[in-house]
């Protein structure tokens, strides 16, 4: 009987960290290290759409039209995405670029919160220098087309 109690105690001690880890992940995240669940994909796509609209609304009507023309060239395959990003950066005013970068940060924060359940971001990591043209391009293209 004592042996059974000892084995049960050891088993409980080993399984309690596993149970805690299982509770730490957001409910719709999917398996750790695996692809996101369909619910998570839908949420990410909804955030992308929301911030694309917000970023384009930060532009003047004239600049919005010019940016959309550049994006159409990329989608048609007649303009390289890297060149398009530079062209978009050339179109935007300083204040428009800052507003677009603000939307990019808000989207990053919202996606991080959705994927981690609000856990604080870890320090470090490799991040590109923020670029308004690239952000607008990213929102307008499927991820597989980004350079």
N, C-alpha and C positions, 0 to 999 in steps of 0.2 A: 504494500500500500504506500509506504514511504517512497519507494522508487517511482511509482506512478505519479505522485505529487511532484517529485523533483523533475521528472521528464515534462510534465505539464508546465511547470514554472519556466524551464529552459525554453520550451517551445513558445510560450507567451512572450518571453523576453526577446526572442529572435523575431517574432512576427510583429511586434508593436511598432518598430521603425518602418516596416513595409506599409502598415496601415496608415501611418502618419504621412508617408510619401504619397500614397494614393489619394489622400484628402487634399494635398497641396496643389494639385493641378486643377485648372479651371474645368468645369464639367464637360465642356464641348471641345476640349483641346485635341482629343484624339490621343493615340499612344505616344509616349515620350520618344522623341527622335524619329517618329513616323510621320506620315502625311497628316495634315489637318483634317478634322472631321468635316463632313458636308456642311454642318451648321457653322463651323468656324470659317470655312471658305465663303459662305454666304455673307457672314458678318464682315469679313475683310473686303469683299467686293462692294458691299454697301458703304463701308467707310471710304473706299477709293472713289466711288461715285460722288459721295457727299463732298469730299475735299477737292475733287476735280471741279465741281460746280462752284465751290467757294473760291478756289484759286482763279478760275476764269472770270468770276464776278469782280475780282480785285483789279482787273485790267480795264482800261478805257475801251470804249466800243471800237475805236480805230485799231488799237493794239490787239484786242481780242480777235478781230477779223484777220489781222496779219498773222497772228500766232496760229489760228485755226487753218489758214492757208498753208503754212509750213507743215503743220501736223498732217494735213491731207496729202502733201507731197511724200512724206515719209510712209504713210499708210499705202500709198500707191506704188511705193518702191522706187520712186524717182529721186529721192534725197536720202543720203546716209544719215542715220540718227545722230551721229556725233556732230556732223555739220549742222543739222537741224537745231541741236541744242545750242550751238554757238549763235546761230541766226536768231533764235528766240531770245537769247540773252541780249543781243544787240537791239532788239525791238523794244524791250521793256525799259521803262524809266527806273531810276533808282528806287523810288517809293513803291512802284509795282513789284519790283524784284523782292524787296523786303517783305511786302505783304504776302507774296507767294511763298517765300521761305517761312513765314509765320504759319501759313497753312500746312506746309510740309512738316514743321515741328509738331503742330497739333495732331496731324494724322499719325505721325510716328508714335507720339505719346498714347493716342487712343488705341492703336494696334498693339502696342506693348502691353497696355493694361488688359486688353481683351485676351491676349495670348498667355499672360502670366497671372491673371487674376489680380493685378494691381501690385505685384511684387516690385520692389525698386530695381531699376536697371543696374546691371553690374558695371563696374568701372572698366575702362579699356575698350578693346575691340577695334576693329578696322572700320572706319567710316570715311566715306568720300567727303570732300569739301562741299558744303551746301551749294547748290546751283539751281537757280529758279528755272532756267530753260530745261535742264535735265528732269526736274520734278514734273513740269508740265508735260514733257514728252513721255515720261514714265506713266503718268495717269492716263494718257491717251493711247497707249499701245499695250498689247498683250506682253506679259513679262518675258516670254521667250524671244521677243524681237529686240529687247534692250541690249545694247553693247556692253 
